[in-house]
């Protein structure tokens, strides 16, 4: 089973827009699925930054560099409004 298949098997489908109260659940699922080396505090800070960037309509793009297991990219993709900014991995 490749990484993408493992990811799909472990992470439940999420709504198109991640509500703030769902962020801790998503972080827990990403960590339980072992899709990141980051601890929960770093993931919480990242989710807050993505939410703030989206809310403030910053005219930039997301870049996930050093992708290892894909969990951070999933978190970034879910923490922003759908299709509002490109995410390059």
Backbone bond lengths (Angstrom), bond angles and torsions (degrees), N, CA, C in turn:
res aa  C-N    CA-C-N  psi(-1)  N-CA   C-N-CA  omega(-1)  CA-C   N-CA-C  phi
1 X - - - 1.458 - - 1.528 107.59 -
2 X 1.330 116.79 123.58 1.462 119.43 -179.71 1.536 110.58 -79.03
3 X 1.311 115.72 174.03 1.466 121.09 -175.49 1.521 111.83 -59.90
4 X 1.324 117.55 -42.77 1.459 120.38 -178.32 1.528 110.63 -64.28
5 X 1.316 117.97 -42.18 1.460 121.49 178.11 1.530 110.57 -64.39
6 X 1.320 116.44 -40.04 1.465 120.57 177.59 1.523 110.37 -63.23
7 X 1.323 115.15 -41.95 1.458 121.13 178.48 1.526 110.60 -60.02
8 X 1.331 117.17 -48.67 1.460 121.14 -178.70 1.522 111.59 -64.23
9 X 1.309 116.80 -34.74 1.458 120.58 -179.03 1.524 112.33 -71.71
10 X 1.319 117.63 -28.42 1.469 120.80 -173.32 1.517 114.45 -98.66
11 X 1.330 118.06 -25.78 1.461 121.13 -176.53 1.523 109.04 -103.96
12 X 1.305 115.74 126.09 1.465 119.92 178.91 1.521 109.64 -72.75
13 X 1.335 117.99 154.55 1.469 119.94 176.42 1.526 110.07 -60.81
14 X 1.303 115.59 138.60 1.462 120.97 -178.49 1.517 110.37 -113.48
15 X 1.318 116.66 158.88 1.463 119.52 177.24 1.523 110.87 -63.31
16 X 1.326 116.23 163.09 1.465 120.20 -179.84 1.518 111.84 -62.90
17 X 1.307 117.79 -26.40 1.473 122.24 178.52 1.514 107.73 -127.20
18 X 1.294 117.29 123.04 1.455 122.44 -179.23 1.518 109.69 -80.16
19 X 1.301 117.13 118.56 1.461 121.57 177.98 1.524 108.87 -76.07
20 X 1.339 117.70 149.20 1.469 120.29 -176.55 1.525 114.27 -55.01
21 X 1.325 117.73 -35.39 1.468 119.20 -178.57 1.530 111.97 -72.32
22 X 1.335 117.99 -15.05 1.469 121.40 179.00 1.524 112.77 -88.18
23 X 1.321 118.35 -10.83 1.469 121.54 -177.32 1.529 111.55 -60.34
24 X 1.343 119.83 -47.98 1.477 118.16 179.62 1.534 112.94 -60.72
25 X 1.318 116.96 -34.12 1.468 120.61 178.31 1.519 109.84 -66.67
26 X 1.326 116.99 -45.29 1.461 120.87 178.84 1.527 110.69 -61.74
27 X 1.322 117.13 -44.29 1.470 120.77 179.41 1.524 110.16 -60.95
28 X 1.316 117.02 -43.07 1.464 120.63 178.59 1.522 110.73 -61.93
29 X 1.339 117.74 -43.30 1.460 121.32 -179.94 1.527 111.55 -65.40
30 X 1.331 116.96 -40.59 1.460 120.35 178.56 1.525 110.29 -62.79
31 X 1.330 116.17 -42.37 1.471 119.52 -179.54 1.529 111.93 -70.68
32 X 1.330 117.20 -39.65 1.468 120.11 178.14 1.529 111.86 -65.14
33 X 1.329 116.33 -34.23 1.466 120.75 178.23 1.529 111.96 -79.07
34 X 1.339 116.03 -2.18 1.476 122.05 -179.82 1.528 111.64 56.52
35 X 1.347 114.45 46.74 1.459 120.40 179.80 1.523 112.37 -101.92
36 X 1.325 117.53 12.84 1.465 120.79 177.91 1.525 109.51 -155.77
37 X 1.326 114.50 154.95 1.454 120.87 171.91 1.525 110.27 -97.66
38 X 1.328 117.64 -6.63 1.466 122.47 -178.35 1.523 110.93 -76.99
39 X 1.321 115.28 146.73 1.451 120.48 174.17 1.524 110.76 -80.14
40 X 1.315 115.86 166.41 1.467 121.50 -179.10 1.534 112.70 -56.87
41 X 1.348 119.94 -42.87 1.475 118.58 -179.88 1.529 113.20 -59.74
42 X 1.330 117.72 -39.96 1.469 119.84 178.55 1.526 110.89 -66.23
43 X 1.325 116.74 -40.09 1.460 120.09 178.92 1.528 111.00 -66.51
44 X 1.321 117.16 -37.75 1.467 120.89 177.06 1.520 110.69 -63.75
45 X 1.334 117.62 -42.87 1.467 121.17 177.48 1.526 111.03 -62.99
46 X 1.315 116.61 -41.27 1.464 120.87 179.17 1.530 110.97 -64.15
47 X 1.323 117.18 -44.59 1.467 120.93 178.70 1.528 110.86 -61.74
48 X 1.318 116.92 -40.82 1.474 120.71 178.47 1.523 110.44 -64.69
49 X 1.331 117.10 -42.27 1.472 120.43 178.70 1.527 111.07 -62.95
50 X 1.326 117.34 -42.92 1.472 120.51 178.83 1.518 111.16 -63.57
51 X 1.318 116.50 -41.86 1.460 121.20 178.52 1.525 110.49 -62.46
52 X 1.332 117.01 -43.53 1.464 121.85 -179.97 1.526 110.99 -65.28
53 X 1.320 116.97 -43.09 1.469 120.77 179.19 1.523 110.30 -61.53
54 X 1.333 116.59 -44.28 1.465 120.99 178.94 1.523 110.93 -64.06
55 X 1.322 115.97 -45.91 1.466 121.19 -178.72 1.525 111.28 -61.57
56 X 1.323 116.93 -39.95 1.462 121.24 -177.44 1.522 112.80 -84.69
57 X 1.315 117.29 -0.13 1.470 123.37 179.03 1.526 112.59 54.13
58 X 1.326 116.53 44.16 1.464 120.49 177.09 1.529 108.88 -63.09
59 X 1.332 118.17 134.04 1.472 121.89 -173.91 1.529 113.44 -84.20
60 X 1.302 117.64 45.63 1.457 120.80 -176.93 1.523 111.17 -119.29
61 X 1.331 115.37 -176.61 1.453 122.80 177.90 1.522 108.04 -120.06
62 X 1.334 115.91 162.73 1.457 121.09 175.83 1.520 108.65 -97.17
63 X 1.332 115.79 141.07 1.455 121.47 175.29 1.515 107.25 -132.67
64 X 1.316 116.70 120.13 1.456 122.36 175.96 1.517 106.70 -102.86
65 X 1.321 116.61 105.84 1.464 121.62 -178.26 1.527 109.03 -105.45
66 X 1.285 116.45 142.47 1.452 120.48 -179.52 1.516 112.02 78.90
67 X 1.313 116.38 37.10 1.465 121.05 -179.49 1.523 108.97 -63.44
68 X 1.324 115.94 127.89 1.464 120.48 178.37 1.528 110.21 -110.31
69 X 1.310 116.46 -63.35 1.467 120.78 -174.36 1.523 113.60 -114.50
70 X 1.332 118.10 -10.47 1.455 121.43 174.27 1.509 117.33 95.82
71 X 1.312 118.04 -8.06 1.460 120.90 -176.84 1.518 113.98 -65.80
72 X 1.314 117.23 -39.73 1.463 120.55 179.93 1.531 110.55 -66.75
73 X 1.313 117.12 -40.32 1.460 120.50 177.02 1.521 111.24 -61.57
74 X 1.321 116.31 -39.45 1.464 120.26 177.34 1.525 110.19 -64.55
75 X 1.316 116.58 -43.25 1.468 120.66 179.38 1.528 110.49 -62.17
76 X 1.318 117.97 -45.43 1.467 121.05 178.86 1.523 110.14 -60.68
77 X 1.310 116.36 -45.79 1.458 120.43 -179.40 1.516 113.05 -61.55
78 X 1.322 117.65 -34.13 1.457 121.21 -179.10 1.524 112.73 -85.65
79 X 1.322 117.74 -25.72 1.469 120.86 -175.30 1.522 112.98 -80.65
80 X 1.308 118.10 -9.12 1.462 120.39 178.94 1.529 109.34 -109.15
81 X 1.321 115.52 162.25 1.454 120.36 174.76 1.518 107.92 -63.65
82 X 1.327 119.11 138.93 1.466 120.20 -177.17 1.521 112.62 -56.28
83 X 1.311 113.92 135.60 1.471 122.99 174.78 1.514 113.76 59.99
84 X 1.337 118.31 17.36 1.457 117.81 -179.15 1.522 111.25 -81.01
85 X 1.319 117.59 -31.17 1.462 120.26 179.24 1.525 108.53 -142.84
86 X 1.315 117.50 142.86 1.465 119.51 175.86 1.522 110.78 -66.32
87 X 1.325 116.13 145.43 1.466 122.63 175.06 1.511 106.84 -119.24
88 X 1.331 116.46 115.50 1.450 122.05 179.18 1.520 108.60 -102.45
89 X 1.310 115.70 127.22 1.466 120.47 -179.09 1.510 108.76 -117.36
